Amino acid sequence: MKKYNQNAYRCIGIWGRNLGSFPSYIKNEQRIAAEQGAPLTAIYARDGVWSTVEEIENIPLRNEIIRKLAEYAATQRIGE
């Protein structure tokens, strides 16, 4: 299982902001995701199982998260 830096878990941040979660809560969830080797598209964990963007049944919401990820990726410099 590949582990990523907690900053890689952008979907958790987008999901949390959409729900109105505090930044400190989001950062903690991202830290936990990194420690547990969650999928990069994880949005939250329930009972130790990570749910991912791909599993969101609400198509407009799923597309909004994907759009925000694309916008984020477009603003990053290569190699970051």
N, C-alpha and C positions, 0 to 999 in steps of 0.2 A: 504494500500500500504506500503510495507516494504521499509525502507530507509537504504542505505549502506554508508559506509565511501567512500570518493572519491577515495581512493587507490584501492577499489574493482573493479573499472571500467578499467580493463586491456585491454579490447577489443578496447576502445577508444584510448588508448595509442598505441596499435599495428596498428590500422587503421591510426592514425595520423602520425606515423613514416613512414608507407608505402607511405603516400602522401607527406612527407617532411615537415610536420607542425613543427613549433617551439615548444620546450618543454613547454614554458609558455602558448601557445595556448592550448596544450593538457591538461595541468593541469587545466586550466580554464574550458574546456569542461567537464572534470571529476568532477570538483566542481559543475557545473550546473547539471550534471546528478545526483549527490548525492542529491542535494537540491530538485530536481524534482521527485526523486524516480524512475528514469529510470530503465528499465530492466538491469540486470547485463551484458547481452550480447549486450548492446547498442554500436553502433559505431559512430553515429552522429544524430543530430536532424535537422529537416527541418520543418519550420512552426509549431514548438512546438510538433512535433511527432517524437519520437525516432525510428530510424531504427536499426535493430539488425543483428548479424552475420547470424542468421538463414535465413534472407531474401536476402542474397547475392546470386545472380544468377550465378556469375562466380565461378564455382565449385573449380578450382585450388586456387583461392584467398581465398575462404571460408575455404578450407582445410589448407592453410598456416596459417591463423589466429588461427584455432583450434590447429594446431601443436605447434605454439608459446605459446598458453595458456597452453598446456600440458607440454611443456618444463618449463615454469614458475612454474607451480604447482609442478613439480617434484623436483624443487630446494628449495621449502619451507619446513620448519620444521612443524611438526604437531602442531596444535594449533595457528598458526600465521594467 
